[in-house]
Amino acid sequence: MTDAVGSALVRRHIGRRFTALRRGAGLTQEEAARRLERSRATISRIEEGGEGVRFREVDVRQMLDLYRADDTDRDILLALAAETRNGRRKSWWHDYTETELPSWFGLYVSLEDAAETICQYESELLPGLLQTPAYAEAIARIPAGLLEESEIRRRIEVRMERQSLLTRPRAPRLEVVVSEASLHRVTAAGDLAGDQLQHLLDVTLRANVVVQVLPWSAGIHGGTPFSLLRFPPNPLGGEPLEPPLAYVDSLTGAMYLTKPAEVAVYARTWDDLRNRALSVEDTLDMITTLKESLRQSPRTAEHGSSGPGASGDGTGVRCQ
């Protein structure tokens, strides 16, 4: 089961269930820690579903006994805990350090890795899952001098590794809306432009990838860059392992929005952006036309200075 739904989701779901059971038993984290002869930090990590937590059967049973869990909760939590121990696959992002994968972004990629559907809107750049190495490098180098050369190389490596989830078995569905401005920034990016536009055309041939352009003619809209993740159903039945979430990142941090009312705002905004965007067919026509225009009017070297991320908003170092 873990390959299908992702260890991160299983762990987070276990943590939420234990939190609910503890509160239902009328215990604080400190009280639970004392009675289980554990530290409060350990109880907190369990309830957060931390990647480093070992859900040993003996520990799980002690917590279930203390919280007076019923048979249903006992069966589900023991089964889920076993899934975290038995033959779970190692995700690609485990091999990267905090320098290349900041802690606030590491949570996102673990959830992205387990998502069933990924919806992304970008206003200035193309999303990381659709970038060529050259385009990703151009972004990583803006603003100049911010990142060390070794970190730039590793960030490009991370970005390319992330893209493997689109071609693996049980790959998620990726739906993307990008602004027309983001495409024109590509055409102004010098020699990398042709390959990046061709890559967009190629990736949209995959059955699980949908790309649409929000044209200038769409006028004023309510979208700022965000991702909306939806997850597979719980194979054991009952509530989903992970509720839908909206993700918004910045230069130095991110927001994970999971409250139903918050997610509903982003879901409605996403639907509006999709409705305003060009059809898939018209999007492909626009990208093809832009690519052909590069051969007719080649850009000079100085145009590259206005390439990805050079708009002055500093988006070049965003992890997305």
KANOR-V644396 format. One line per field, one symbol per residue. ss: DSSP state (a for helix, b for strand, c for the rest). psi: psi as a letter, one per 30 degrees, with the letter a starting at -180 (. if undefined). burial: + if it has 9 or more other C-alpha atoms within 8 Angstrom, else -. Layout:
ss: ???
psi: ???
burial: ???
This chain:
ss: caaaacaaaaaaaaaaaaaaaaaaccccaaaaaaaacccaaaaaaaaaccccccccaaaaaaaaaaccccaaaaaaaaaaaaaaaccccccaaaacccccccaaaaaaaaaaccbbbbbbbbcccccaaaccaaaaaaaaccccccccaaaaaaaaaaaaaaaaaaccccccbbbbbbbaaaaaaaaccaaaaaaaaaaaaaacccccbbbbbbcaaacccccccbbbbbbcccccccccccccbbbbbccccbbbbccaaaaaaaaaaaaaaaaacccaaaaaaaaaaaaaaaaaccccaaaaaaccccccccaaaccc
psi: eeeefkeeeeeeeeeeeeeeeeeffgkleeeeeeffhlleeeeeeeffhkefkjikeeeeeeeeeeghkleeeeeeeeeeeeeffjgklklefffklfefikeffeeefeeefflekjkkkkfelklefgkleeeeeeefgklkfekleeeeeeeeeeeeeeffffglkhklkkkkkkleeeefeefggbffeeeeeeeeeefffkfgkkkkkjleffaklgklklkjkkllljfflalleklllkkklaegalkjjfkeeeeeeeeeeeeeeeefllleeeeeeeeeeeeefeeeikkleffffgakfgfffgffgkf.
burial: -+--+++++++++++++++-+++---+-++-+++-+-+++-+++++++++----+-+--+++++--+-+----+-+++-++++++--+----+--+---+++--++-+++++++++++++++++++++-+++--+++++++++---+---++++++-+++-++-++----+++++++++++++-++++++-+++-++++++-++---++++++++--+------++++++++-+-----++--++++++-+--+--++---++--++-++--++--++-+--++--++-++-++--------++-+++++---+-+++--
